Structure formats: structure tokens, C-alpha cells
Amino acid sequence: MIRFIIFFLILFSLNNLTMADEKKAYFAGGCFWCVEEAFEKTDGVKEVKSGYTGGHVKNPTYEQVTYEETGHYEAVEVIYDSNKISYDQLLDVFWKNIDPYDAKGQFCDKGSSYLSAVFYQNEDEKKAYEESKKRLNKKDVAEFATHIKKLDVFYPAEDYHQDFYKRNPLRYKYYKTTCGRVQRLKKIWN
């Protein structure tokens, strides 16, 4: 019985330690379905939620963000284990999954809600963003149109947007292919 109690206490303590290492990061890279997929397939990422941030409307809907001037971006909240992946590494994943030169949106999606951005929570993340651009070794980094913005509030998107690429694989693959995302990313980053 005592062994069981000791085992339970150790297990409980270890579980609490891993919870303390959970952090969140926020990125916008056009269609949040695609950005969600890229981050969810990254080791150390525990969960990704699609949503909206950067605007002035509280609790916006997809229709408001897409068709009205809310100021919101389609974005993702990345929940990650900082013992397994760093914020710098998340930035590297972000860059390789966007077109940083497009000032009108991303790939076939155009408009303010589809712009690319990093939403920082503190000065360390803001500095990491600047350092990450240097690591890319791109001579034309001054031409990047990706925004850097202070995070205010992140609003999760409607349930039907969450894990869209998993729940609707055929529709998602068709969208991703016809939008030209993969081809453009290869041209920029290879």
C-alpha cells in the first residue's frame, strides 16, 4: 500500500512539472487551417487552436473577420512544451510555412484577415522575432511584409474550423493544392 501511495505521489509530482512547462505562442499565416496543420505536425507542440486576434471586435465570427473590417487576422494559438521545443524553433516553423513577401494576404487568400503576423506576448518574443529573420539568411529581408504585433486577446474560431484538415481531409487537400501554397513555399524556401 505504501509503495502505491509513493508511486502515486511521484506520478502526481511529475505531471505537475510537465504542466509548468506548457507555453503558448500566436501566429497568423493566412488560412488558419494550413497554419494549424504545420504546427500540429511539429514535435513538442501539444495543441493548436484556430482563431482570431489583432482586431477591435469582441468575440468575432468567421463571417465578420472575413467580410467586415474587424482588424482581426486568422491566427493560431500554439500550445507547446518548452522542454521539447523553443519559441525560436516555433518561429522557424512559422517562416517556412508563409510567404513573407505578400503584403495582400497569403497565397490565394487575399485581404487583411489573411495577412501574416507574429503576435508577441513580451519583449523576449519580440526580440526573438527580429533575431529569427536574421537566421533566415535572406538578403531581401527588408522586403518582408510580415507584421509584428503585441497580442491583446485571442478568440478561438468556431468549432467547425478546429482540426479542419483532419476532419475534412479531401476538401482540405483540394483547397491547399488549388491555392498554390505548397508550390509557392517551395519557390521561396528551397
C-alpha positions as a Markdown table, in Angstrom:
| # | Residue | x | y | z |
|---|---|---|---|---|
| 1 | Met | 0.0 | 0.0 | 0.0 |
| 2 | Ile | 2.8 | 2.4 | 0.9 |
| 3 | Arg | 4.5 | 1.7 | -2.4 |
| 4 | Phe | 1.3 | 2.6 | -4.2 |
| 5 | Ile | 1.0 | 5.9 | -2.4 |
| 6 | Ile | 4.6 | 6.8 | -3.1 |
| 7 | Phe | 4.2 | 5.9 | -6.7 |
| 8 | Phe | 1.1 | 8.0 | -6.9 |
| 9 | Leu | 2.8 | 11.0 | -5.3 |
| 10 | Ile | 5.8 | 10.7 | -7.7 |
| 11 | Leu | 3.5 | 10.4 | -10.7 |
| 12 | Phe | 1.4 | 13.4 | -9.5 |
| 13 | Ser | 4.6 | 15.5 | -9.0 |
| 14 | Leu | 5.9 | 14.6 | -12.4 |
| 15 | Asn | 2.6 | 15.5 | -14.0 |
| 16 | Asn | 2.7 | 18.9 | -12.3 |
| 17 | Leu | 6.2 | 19.5 | -13.5 |
| 18 | Thr | 5.3 | 19.0 | -17.2 |
| 19 | Met | 2.3 | 21.3 | -16.9 |
| 20 | Ala | 4.5 | 24.1 | -15.7 |
| 21 | Asp | 6.5 | 23.9 | -19.0 |
| 22 | Glu | 3.4 | 24.5 | -21.2 |
| 23 | Lys | 3.5 | 27.8 | -23.0 |
| 24 | Lys | 1.5 | 29.5 | -25.8 |
| 25 | Ala | 2.6 | 31.3 | -28.9 |
| 26 | Tyr | 0.5 | 33.2 | -31.5 |
| 27 | Phe | 0.9 | 33.3 | -35.3 |
| 28 | Ala | -1.0 | 34.4 | -38.4 |
| 29 | Gly | -0.1 | 32.9 | -41.8 |
| 30 | Gly | -3.2 | 33.2 | -44.0 |
| 31 | Cys | -5.7 | 30.3 | -43.8 |
| 32 | Phe | -5.6 | 29.1 | -40.2 |
| 33 | Trp | -6.3 | 25.5 | -41.4 |
| 34 | Cys | -2.9 | 25.3 | -43.0 |
| 35 | Val | -1.0 | 27.0 | -40.2 |
| 36 | Glu | -2.7 | 24.7 | -37.7 |
| 37 | Glu | -1.6 | 21.6 | -39.7 |
| 38 | Ala | 2.0 | 22.8 | -39.9 |
| 39 | Phe | 2.3 | 23.4 | -36.2 |
| 40 | Glu | 0.4 | 20.3 | -35.1 |
| 41 | Lys | 2.9 | 18.2 | -37.1 |
| 42 | Thr | 5.8 | 19.7 | -35.1 |
| 43 | Asp | 7.4 | 17.7 | -32.3 |
| 44 | Gly | 6.9 | 19.5 | -28.9 |
| 45 | Val | 3.6 | 21.1 | -30.0 |
| 46 | Lys | 0.8 | 19.8 | -27.8 |
| 47 | Glu | -2.2 | 21.5 | -29.4 |
| 48 | Val | -3.1 | 24.2 | -31.9 |
| 49 | Lys | -6.3 | 26.2 | -31.9 |
| 50 | Ser | -7.5 | 28.3 | -34.9 |
| 51 | Gly | -8.9 | 31.7 | -34.0 |
| 52 | Tyr | -8.8 | 35.5 | -34.5 |
| 53 | Thr | -6.7 | 38.2 | -33.0 |
| 54 | Gly | -5.4 | 41.7 | -33.7 |
| 55 | Gly | -8.7 | 43.5 | -34.2 |
| 56 | His | -11.2 | 45.6 | -32.4 |
| 57 | Val | -14.4 | 43.5 | -32.4 |
| 58 | Lys | -15.0 | 41.3 | -29.3 |
| 59 | Asn | -15.8 | 37.6 | -29.9 |
| 60 | Pro | -15.8 | 37.9 | -33.7 |
| 61 | Thr | -17.3 | 35.4 | -36.1 |
| 62 | Tyr | -15.6 | 34.0 | -39.2 |
| 63 | Glu | -18.1 | 36.0 | -41.3 |
| 64 | Gln | -17.2 | 39.2 | -39.5 |
| 65 | Val | -13.5 | 38.6 | -39.8 |
| 66 | Thr | -13.6 | 37.7 | -43.4 |
| 67 | Tyr | -16.2 | 40.1 | -44.8 |
| 68 | Glu | -16.1 | 43.1 | -42.4 |
| 69 | Glu | -13.4 | 45.5 | -41.2 |
| 70 | Thr | -12.8 | 44.0 | -37.8 |
| 71 | Gly | -9.0 | 44.3 | -37.9 |
| 72 | His | -8.6 | 40.7 | -36.9 |
| 73 | Tyr | -6.3 | 38.2 | -38.5 |
| 74 | Glu | -7.0 | 34.5 | -38.9 |
| 75 | Ala | -4.4 | 33.2 | -36.4 |
| 76 | Val | -3.5 | 30.2 | -34.3 |
| 77 | Glu | -2.7 | 29.6 | -30.7 |
| 78 | Val | 0.2 | 27.1 | -30.4 |
| 79 | Ile | 0.4 | 25.3 | -27.1 |
| 80 | Tyr | 3.8 | 23.8 | -26.7 |
| 81 | Asp | 6.1 | 22.1 | -24.3 |
| 82 | Ser | 9.1 | 24.4 | -23.8 |
| 83 | Asn | 11.2 | 21.5 | -22.7 |
| 84 | Lys | 10.8 | 19.9 | -26.2 |
| 85 | Ile | 10.7 | 22.9 | -28.5 |
| 86 | Ser | 11.7 | 26.6 | -28.1 |
| 87 | Tyr | 9.9 | 29.7 | -29.2 |
| 88 | Asp | 12.8 | 30.3 | -31.6 |
| 89 | Gln | 12.1 | 26.9 | -33.2 |
| 90 | Leu | 8.4 | 27.8 | -33.5 |
| 91 | Leu | 9.4 | 30.9 | -35.3 |
| 92 | Asp | 11.5 | 28.8 | -37.7 |
| 93 | Val | 8.4 | 26.6 | -38.4 |
| 94 | Phe | 6.3 | 29.8 | -38.9 |
| 95 | Trp | 8.6 | 31.3 | -41.5 |
| 96 | Lys | 8.8 | 28.1 | -43.6 |
| 97 | Asn | 5.0 | 28.0 | -43.8 |
| 98 | Ile | 4.3 | 31.5 | -45.0 |
| 99 | Asp | 5.1 | 33.8 | -47.9 |
| 100 | Pro | 6.7 | 36.7 | -46.0 |
| 101 | Tyr | 6.7 | 38.9 | -49.2 |
| 102 | Asp | 2.9 | 39.0 | -49.7 |
| 103 | Ala | 1.5 | 42.3 | -48.4 |
| 104 | Lys | -2.0 | 41.5 | -49.6 |
| 105 | Gly | -2.6 | 38.1 | -47.9 |
| 106 | Gln | -1.3 | 34.6 | -48.3 |
| 107 | Phe | -1.3 | 32.5 | -51.4 |
| 108 | Cys | -4.9 | 32.6 | -53.0 |
| 109 | Asp | -6.4 | 34.2 | -49.9 |
| 110 | Lys | -6.3 | 38.0 | -50.0 |
| 111 | Gly | -7.4 | 40.6 | -47.6 |
| 112 | Ser | -6.5 | 41.9 | -44.2 |
| 113 | Ser | -7.6 | 38.8 | -42.3 |
| 114 | Tyr | -5.1 | 36.7 | -44.3 |
| 115 | Leu | -2.0 | 38.8 | -43.6 |
| 116 | Ser | 1.0 | 37.1 | -41.9 |
| 117 | Ala | 2.0 | 38.2 | -38.4 |
| 118 | Val | 3.7 | 37.2 | -35.2 |
| 119 | Phe | 1.8 | 38.2 | -32.1 |
| 120 | Tyr | 4.3 | 38.6 | -29.3 |
| 121 | Gln | 3.4 | 38.5 | -25.6 |
| 122 | Asn | 6.6 | 40.0 | -24.1 |
| 123 | Glu | 9.8 | 41.8 | -25.2 |
| 124 | Asp | 11.7 | 38.5 | -25.3 |
| 125 | Glu | 9.3 | 37.2 | -28.0 |
| 126 | Lys | 9.5 | 40.5 | -29.9 |
| 127 | Lys | 13.3 | 40.3 | -29.9 |
| 128 | Ala | 13.2 | 36.6 | -30.9 |
| 129 | Tyr | 11.1 | 37.6 | -33.9 |
| 130 | Glu | 13.8 | 40.1 | -35.1 |
| 131 | Glu | 16.5 | 37.5 | -34.5 |
| 132 | Ser | 14.6 | 34.8 | -36.4 |
| 133 | Lys | 14.6 | 37.0 | -39.5 |
| 134 | Lys | 18.4 | 37.2 | -39.4 |
| 135 | Arg | 18.6 | 33.3 | -39.1 |
| 136 | Leu | 16.8 | 33.0 | -42.4 |
| 137 | Asn | 19.9 | 34.4 | -44.2 |
| 138 | Lys | 17.7 | 36.1 | -46.8 |
| 139 | Lys | 19.3 | 39.2 | -48.4 |
| 140 | Asp | 15.9 | 40.7 | -49.1 |
| 141 | Val | 14.5 | 40.5 | -45.6 |
| 142 | Ala | 13.7 | 44.3 | -45.8 |
| 143 | Glu | 11.0 | 43.3 | -48.3 |
| 144 | Phe | 9.2 | 41.1 | -45.8 |
| 145 | Ala | 5.6 | 42.2 | -45.3 |
| 146 | Thr | 5.0 | 40.1 | -42.2 |
| 147 | His | 3.8 | 42.1 | -39.3 |
| 148 | Ile | 4.9 | 42.1 | -35.6 |
| 149 | Lys | 2.1 | 43.0 | -33.2 |
| 150 | Lys | 1.5 | 42.9 | -29.5 |
| 151 | Leu | -1.0 | 40.2 | -28.5 |
| 152 | Asp | -4.2 | 41.5 | -27.0 |
| 153 | Val | -6.9 | 38.9 | -26.9 |
| 154 | Phe | -7.1 | 35.6 | -28.9 |
| 155 | Tyr | -10.6 | 34.4 | -29.7 |
| 156 | Pro | -11.0 | 30.7 | -30.7 |
| 157 | Ala | -12.7 | 30.2 | -34.0 |
| 158 | Glu | -15.9 | 28.3 | -34.4 |
| 159 | Asp | -15.7 | 24.5 | -33.7 |
| 160 | Tyr | -16.1 | 23.6 | -37.4 |
| 161 | His | -12.7 | 25.3 | -38.1 |
| 162 | Gln | -10.8 | 23.4 | -35.4 |
| 163 | Asp | -8.8 | 20.5 | -36.9 |
| 164 | Phe | -10.4 | 21.1 | -40.2 |
| 165 | Tyr | -7.5 | 19.4 | -42.1 |
| 166 | Lys | -8.1 | 16.2 | -40.1 |
| 167 | Arg | -11.9 | 16.2 | -40.2 |
| 168 | Asn | -12.3 | 17.2 | -43.9 |
| 169 | Pro | -9.1 | 15.8 | -45.5 |
| 170 | Leu | -10.3 | 15.7 | -49.1 |
| 171 | Arg | -11.8 | 19.2 | -49.0 |
| 172 | Tyr | -8.7 | 20.5 | -47.2 |
| 173 | Lys | -6.2 | 18.9 | -49.7 |
| 174 | Tyr | -8.1 | 20.3 | -52.6 |
| 175 | Tyr | -8.1 | 23.8 | -51.1 |
| 176 | Lys | -4.4 | 23.6 | -50.2 |
| 177 | Thr | -3.4 | 22.3 | -53.7 |
| 178 | Thr | -5.5 | 24.8 | -55.7 |
| 179 | Cys | -4.5 | 27.7 | -53.5 |
| 180 | Gly | -0.8 | 27.1 | -54.6 |
| 181 | Arg | 0.5 | 27.1 | -51.1 |
| 182 | Val | 2.9 | 24.2 | -51.4 |
| 183 | Gln | 4.3 | 25.4 | -54.8 |
| 184 | Arg | 4.9 | 28.9 | -53.5 |
| 185 | Leu | 6.6 | 27.7 | -50.3 |
| 186 | Lys | 9.0 | 25.5 | -52.3 |
| 187 | Lys | 9.9 | 28.5 | -54.5 |
| 188 | Ile | 10.6 | 30.8 | -51.5 |
| 189 | Trp | 12.4 | 28.4 | -49.2 |
| 190 | Asn | 14.1 | 25.8 | -51.3 |
